[in-house]
Amino acid sequence: MSFRALLTDKHADGKVTSAVQELDEARLPKGNVTVDIEWAGLNYKDGMVLTGAGNMVRDYPHVAGIDFSGTVSASDDWRYHKGDKVLLTGWRVGETQWGGYAEKARVNGDWLVPMPKGLSPRDAMVLGTAGLTAMLAIDRLEAAGVSKTIGPILVTGAAGGVGTIAISLLAKLGYEVAALSGRPQHAEALKALGATTAVDRQDFISGPDKPLEAARWAGAIDNVGGPLLGKVLKQVHYDGVVASIGMAGGTDLPTTVLPFILRGVTLIGIDSVMRPMEPRVAAWKRLGELFDAKAYAGLVEEIGLEGLPEAGGRILAGEVKGRVLVKLR
């Protein structure tokens, strides 16, 4: 049987290009579960793969897409049967294993999550890797004892996929939220998601450079990293908690020991790719309980396979607001 896929290839001159092709099912990689994909998401990593940035793929041709949802069409795994609704995020799918930008995928059943109660395949990709990452960050903040009473939770990179979902989830859980973005035009949309305050990135970073600054945040979810994370740490309250997710701003962390020693700030790293299955499934269960489709109505863009190369460039340029979904069926 044949299926459509966006096949990404690297040419002799080093250029990476993608085109929709008709492929035979025999070309799918090894795995014990085959999924008819209904929806996939576009994430920052996907943009890197589609444009060849970061050399994230070694074996070409390749099918990108680090998350997808759909229906099991064949299975040699006792846990999954034909007709089951499932989702997948992480495990290097879309990087070292063919991913979601195709009408079919073949994967290891150990990587799949049964569709949580309360979510459709489309809902699952409105959340996708971004939603899972946001939920894992909130789970860790709460486990570390972040307070609802001493100040708001700051969310940086607020207009991106993780940022918008984190704002919505935090607001639904009763937290005061401050949304930091480098695009002031998104301020009203972020407030509509539940942010009580919109913080302009330029204003945030333009203040004096001190080892510690006035405490403003009970905690933070940082999607940027680099110097911005260093700035955030200086403003967190005593015993505050920061969940660090992204590295778009770089891997260096310019800071001192003062936030950690004098204020007891806790810095937690969040990596959703290889997260063990138990906390992963628990996070998805909680997402199913908290999901509100209306909250994301204005923050979801739907495209087909043909629109992915252009959208991949936009997400790397920071021009995507919210989530981009790829409709496969």
C-alpha positions in Angstrom: 0.0 0.0 0.0 1.2 3.5 -0.7 1.0 6.7 1.3 1.9 10.3 1.0 4.8 11.8 3.0 6.9 14.9 3.1 10.3 13.5 2.3 13.3 15.6 3.3 16.6 15.0 1.6 20.1 16.4 1.7 21.9 17.0 -1.6 25.5 16.8 -2.6 25.9 20.6 -2.2 24.6 20.3 1.4 21.3 21.9 0.7 18.2 20.3 2.4 14.9 20.3 0.6 11.5 18.7 1.2 8.8 17.5 -1.2 5.6 15.5 -1.0 6.0 12.0 -2.4 4.0 8.8 -2.8 5.9 6.0 -0.9 5.4 2.3 -0.6 4.6 1.1 3.0 7.6 -1.2 2.7 9.8 1.8 3.1 8.6 2.5 6.6 11.3 1.8 9.3 11.2 -1.1 11.6 8.7 -1.2 14.4 5.9 -3.3 15.9 3.0 -0.8 15.6 1.8 0.9 12.4 -0.3 4.1 12.8 -2.5 5.8 10.3 -1.6 9.4 11.2 -4.4 11.9 11.4 -2.7 15.0 12.8 0.9 16.1 13.5 2.4 19.3 15.0 5.0 21.7 13.9 7.7 22.4 16.6 10.9 24.4 16.6 12.9 21.1 16.2 10.8 20.3 13.1 11.7 23.7 11.6 15.4 22.9 12.2 15.1 19.4 10.5 13.1 20.8 7.5 15.7 23.5 6.9 18.8 21.5 7.8 19.7 23.7 10.8 21.7 22.1 13.6 22.5 18.9 11.7 19.8 17.0 13.6 19.4 14.3 11.0 22.2 12.0 9.9 20.3 9.6 7.6 18.6 10.9 4.5 16.0 10.8 3.0 14.0 11.5 6.2 10.4 12.1 7.3 10.3 14.9 10.0 7.6 15.5 12.6 8.4 14.9 16.3 4.8 14.3 17.3 1.6 12.8 15.8 -1.7 11.2 16.6 -3.9 8.8 14.8 -5.3 5.2 14.7 -3.5 1.9 15.0 -3.7 0.0 11.7 -1.5 -3.0 12.5 0.2 -4.1 15.7 2.5 -6.9 17.0 2.4 -5.3 20.4 -0.2 -6.8 22.9 -1.0 -3.4 24.3 -2.3 -2.0 21.0 -4.9 -3.2 18.6 -6.3 -2.1 15.3 -8.6 0.8 15.8 -6.9 2.1 19.0 -6.4 5.9 19.1 -2.8 6.8 20.1 -0.4 9.7 20.2 3.4 9.9 20.2 5.8 12.7 21.3 9.5 12.4 21.6 11.8 9.4 21.6 13.8 11.0 18.7 11.0 10.3 16.3 11.3 12.8 13.5 15.0 13.0 14.1 16.5 9.4 14.1 13.3 7.6 13.2 10.8 8.7 10.6 8.1 10.9 12.1 4.7 12.4 11.7 4.8 14.2 8.3 3.3 11.2 6.5 0.0 9.4 6.3 1.6 6.4 8.0 4.2 5.7 10.7 5.8 2.6 12.1 7.2 2.8 15.6 8.0 1.0 18.8 4.9 0.4 20.9 6.9 1.5 24.0 6.9 5.0 22.6 3.1 5.4 22.2 0.6 6.8 24.7 -3.1 5.7 24.5 -5.3 8.6 23.7 -6.2 10.2 27.1 -9.9 10.5 28.1 -11.2 13.9 27.0 -8.9 14.4 24.0 -9.5 13.7 20.3 -6.5 13.1 17.9 -6.8 16.8 16.9 -6.9 18.0 20.5 -3.8 15.9 21.3 -1.9 17.7 18.6 -3.2 21.2 19.6 -1.2 20.2 22.7 1.5 18.0 21.2 5.1 18.1 22.4 4.5 21.7 23.5 1.6 20.8 25.7 3.4 17.8 27.3 6.4 20.0 28.0 4.3 22.7 29.6 2.5 20.2 31.7 5.7 18.5 32.8 7.1 21.9 33.8 4.0 22.7 35.9 4.1 19.3 37.5 7.7 19.9 38.6 7.0 23.5 39.8 4.2 22.2 42.0 6.2 19.3 43.3 8.9 21.7 44.2 6.4 23.8 46.2 5.9 26.9 44.0 3.6 29.4 45.7 0.4 31.0 44.4 0.5 33.7 47.0 3.9 35.6 46.7 3.7 36.7 43.1 2.9 35.6 39.5 4.6 32.8 37.5 6.6 34.3 34.7 6.4 32.6 31.3 9.1 33.6 28.8 8.8 32.9 25.1 5.1 33.4 25.8 3.8 33.6 22.3 5.3 30.2 21.3 3.7 26.8 21.5 4.9 25.9 25.0 4.4 29.4 26.2 0.8 29.8 25.1 -0.2 26.4 26.5 1.6 27.0 29.8 -0.2 30.3 30.3 -3.6 28.7 29.7 -2.9 25.8 32.0 -1.5 27.9 34.8 -4.5 30.3 34.6 -6.9 27.4 34.7 -5.1 26.1 37.8 -5.5 29.4 39.6 -2.1 30.9 39.2 -1.4 34.6 38.4 0.6 34.6 35.2 3.0 37.2 33.6 3.7 36.6 29.9 7.0 37.8 28.5 7.3 38.1 24.8 9.5 39.9 22.3 6.4 40.8 20.2 4.3 43.5 21.9 1.5 43.0 19.3 0.7 39.6 21.0 0.0 41.2 24.4 -3.8 41.1 24.1 -3.9 37.6 22.8 -1.7 36.4 25.7 -4.1 38.1 28.2 -7.0 36.4 26.5 -5.3 33.1 27.3 -5.2 34.0 31.0 -2.1 36.1 31.5 -2.7 38.9 34.0 0.3 40.9 32.8 2.1 41.2 29.5 5.9 42.0 29.8 7.8 43.4 26.9 11.1 41.6 26.4 13.0 44.7 25.5 11.9 46.4 28.7 12.7 43.3 30.7 16.3 43.0 29.6 17.1 46.8 29.5 17.4 47.3 33.3 20.6 47.5 35.2 22.8 44.4 35.3 23.0 43.4 39.0 23.7 40.0 40.6 20.3 40.2 42.3 17.3 42.4 41.5 14.0 43.1 43.1 12.0 39.8 43.6 9.0 39.8 41.3 8.2 36.2 40.4 7.1 33.2 42.5 8.5 31.0 39.8 9.0 30.9 36.1 8.7 28.7 33.0 11.5 29.7 30.7 11.4 28.7 27.0 14.4 30.8 25.9 17.5 30.0 27.9 20.8 31.9 27.6 21.1 35.4 29.0 17.3 35.8 29.4 17.3 32.9 31.9 20.1 34.5 33.8 18.0 37.7 34.1 14.9 35.7 35.2 16.9 34.0 38.0 17.8 37.4 39.5 14.2 38.3 40.0 12.7 35.1 41.5 11.4 35.3 45.1 13.0 33.4 48.0 12.4 29.6 47.6 11.1 30.3 44.1 11.3 27.6 41.3 12.3 28.0 37.7 11.6 25.3 35.1 14.0 25.7 32.1 12.8 24.2 28.8 14.3 25.9 25.7 17.7 26.8 24.4 16.7 29.2 21.6 18.7 31.9 23.3 21.8 29.8 23.7 23.2 27.2 26.0 25.4 29.6 28.1 23.9 30.7 31.5 25.4 34.0 32.7 24.5 34.1 36.4 26.1 33.9 39.8 25.5 31.7 42.8 23.6 34.5 44.6 20.0 33.5 43.4 20.7 29.9 44.6 22.4 30.7 47.9 20.8 34.0 49.1 17.3 33.2 47.8 17.3 29.5 47.6 16.0 29.5 44.1 15.6 26.0 42.5 16.4 25.6 38.8 14.8 22.5 37.1 15.6 21.3 33.6 12.7 19.9 31.6 13.3 17.5 28.7 10.2 15.9 27.3 11.9 13.8 24.6 13.1 10.8 26.7 10.8 11.4 29.7 10.0 8.0 31.3 6.5 6.7 30.5 4.9 6.9 34.0 5.2 10.7 34.4 4.5 11.1 30.7 1.2 9.2 30.8 0.3 11.0 34.1 0.9 14.4 32.4 -1.2 13.4 29.4 -4.0 12.3 31.8 -3.9 15.7 33.4 -3.9 17.5 30.1 -7.0 15.6 29.1 -8.7 16.8 32.3 -7.6 20.4 31.8 -8.0 20.8 28.1 -10.4 23.5 26.9 -10.6 23.8 23.1 -12.0 27.3 23.3 -8.8 28.6 25.0 -6.8 27.8 21.8 -9.4 28.6 19.2 -7.4 31.7 18.0 -4.0 30.1 18.4 -4.2 27.2 16.0 -3.2 27.3 12.3 -3.9 24.2 10.1 -1.8 23.3 7.1 -1.2 20.4 4.8 2.0 18.6 4.0 2.7 21.0 1.1 2.7 24.0 3.5 5.3 22.6 5.9 8.6 23.9 4.3 7.4 27.5 4.4 6.0 27.1 7.9 9.3 25.5 9.1 11.1 28.7 8.1 8.5 30.8 9.9 8.8 29.0 13.2 12.6 29.4 13.2 12.2 33.1 12.5 9.9 33.5 15.5 6.9 34.4 13.3 4.6 31.6 14.5 2.0 32.4 17.2 0.6 29.4 19.1 0.4 26.0 17.4 0.6 24.9 13.8 -1.2 21.6 13.0 -0.6 19.4 10.0 -3.8 17.6 8.8 -3.0 14.2 7.2 -6.5 12.8 6.8 
